């Protein structure tokens, strides 16, 4: 009888022993620490420095100046210095950076906006670091890191050269350095956010992907990026 009680007691203990093993195998129980901001930034750099081209789906949200706008589409990147934002909503809206100029156009607009690449100062500008030799820690002043949901992390700083307009840029990344979201908060309180998904590394892109031809009869004016 005593052996029977002993076996039953051992059986009741097994679930707790198993739980204890699981806990011992978790990073928290082992005392593992999260990466530092500099370490995580270096991981992001490595991830994108190994790529030549990139395709990723995006959703965009803007809140400010009395507007609340939601859009989505596909982002294409190619080194050196080229990107294309093809919008599905609104259909036909496009931003192309051909390495020298940025081109903004939405069907129905009275003009095409052409902006020298060196003058770009909207949220797409910080993404340009992905088009060269990425050094995120040098792109963002006052870089800090905090944990986010689902094991991700938030890197926060102020993009260099945008201090007069931008309060902060928050970049949400995975531990392997993949960017999943970006939020730009401006000094006037407006916020632009992007969420990225379905990243495809080094896709084959059609010739002329990063060439923009203005629609016939639509004038091209140099100016600032539209909101």
N, C-alpha and C positions, 0 to 999 in steps of 0.2 A: 504493500500500500504506500509506503514511504517513497519507493521508487516511482510509483505512478504520480504522486504529487510532485516529485522532483522533475519528472519529464514535463508535466503540465506547466510548471513554473518556468522551465527553460523555454518552452514554446511561447509563453507569454512574453518572455524577455527578448525574443528574436526581433520583433518589429522595432523595439527601442534601440537594440544594438545596430540594426540596419540604418535607422534614422541617424544615429550617432555617426556612423561611417560616412553617410551622405554629407552631413554637416562638416565633418573633418575634411572632406574633399572639396568643399566650396572655397573660393578665394577669400571670402570674408573670414571663415574659420581659420584659414592658414595665415591670416594677417596680410594678405596680398594688398598692395596699395595701387591706386589708380595712377596712370601715367601723369607726368607733369605737363603743363601747357606746352613747354618747349619740346618735350618728347613726342607729344601727340601731333604738334605742328610739323615736326620732322617726319612723322609717319605719313601725314597728308602729303607733304612734299614728295616723298618717295613714291607714293601711289601714283600721283599724277605726272611726275617726271619720267616715269617709265612708259607713258602713253604718247602716241603721236596724234591720235584722233579719238574723239569721244562722241557718243550719242546718248542722250538721256531725256526722258519725259519730264516735264515740269508743270506745276500749277503755280500761279502767281496771284497774290492778293495785295491790294493797295488801299490804305485807309488814310485819308487826310484831305485838307482843302475842300471839305464838304462832300468828298467822294468815297465810295466803298465799292471797289471794283475787283472782280475775280476773272481770271483768264487762264488759259492752259495751252500747251503746245509741245514742241520738240526742240531741244537745244542741240546744235552740232558744233563741235570744236575741232580745230586742226592747227597744229603748230607749223610754222611760227605765226602767231598773232591773228588768227582768223576764227570767227564764230558766226553762227547764224541761228536766230530765234524765229522759228516758224510757228505762228499762232494758229491753232484750230478754232479757238474762241477768243476774240472775234476772228472769223475766217479771213485769211489773207493778210492779216497784220504781220509785219516782218521787221526785224532789225538785223542788219548784216554789218559785220566788221571785217573789212577785206584786208586788214593789215595797215592801211593808211587812213581810211575814213570809216566812220560809222554812218549807216543809212537807216533812217526810220520812215516807215510808210504804212498807212492803214487805208485800204480801199475806200474811196469817197473823199479822202483828204484833198485839199486844194493844192498841196505842195508836198514835196519830199524834203525831209530834213537831212542835211549832210553835215556831219560834225567831224573835224579832225580827230583822229584817235587819241592824240595826246590831250585833248580837251574834254574827253568823256568823263563825267563825274556822277553817273547814276549807279544803280546797284550792279549793273553789268560790268562796271569798271573793275571792282575787286576780282571778278572772275578772270580778268585778263592775265593774272599771275599764273593761271593754269596753262596759258598758251606759250609760256617761255620756260625758264628754269624756276620752278616754284620755290619760294622761300617765304612761307606764310608768316613766320615770326617777324620777318622784316617788313611785311606788308601791313601789319596791324600793330599800332602803338599800344602800350599798356596791356599786352596780351595776358588773359587769365583763362582758367579752365574750371568748369563745374560739371558734375555728373548730370545726365539727362535720363529720360525714360528708356527702357528696353536696352540697357547696357551701353547707351550712346553717351557722348560728351558734347558740351557746348564750349566753343572757343569764342572769347569776346575781346574786342579791341576796337580801335578807331583807324580806319584806312588812311594811310599816309596821303597827304595832299587834299584830304576831304574834311579837315578839322573845322573849317568855317561853315560847313553845311551839315555834317553828320555827327550825331551823338555816339552811336555805336554800331558795329556790325557783329552779329552773332552767327556763328557757323556751327551747325550741328553735324557731328561726324561719328562714324563707327570706329571701333578700336583698330580696324585695319586701314583707316585713313580715308574712307569713302565719305564724301560730302552728301548729306541727305537733306539739308535745309539751310537757308540763309535768311536772316532778317536784318534789314537796314532801318535804323531809327534816326530820323533827322531832328535837327534842333527845334524845328517848328512843331514837333510831335507827330508828324506823319510817319507811317511805317509801310515798307514794302517787303513782302516775304515771298520766298520761293521754296517749294518742296520738290525734291528730285527723286525719281524712281526709275527702275528699269535700265540702269547704266549698262551701256554696251561699249566695250573697249576696242579701239582700233577697227571700227567698221569700215567697209568699203563705201566711199562717197562718190557721187556722180561728179564728173567734171563740171566746173562752173558753179558748184554749190555755194561758193563764197563770193560770187560776182553778182552785183545788183545792177539791174538795168531799169532806170526810171520809166514808168508808164508813159506812153506817147501823150504829149500835150500837157503833162504835169510838170510844173517848174520845180527846179531844185534850188533850195535856199540853204545857206549855211546858218546854223543857229544852235540852240541848246536842245538837248533831248526833251521830248514832250513828257509830261507827267503820266 
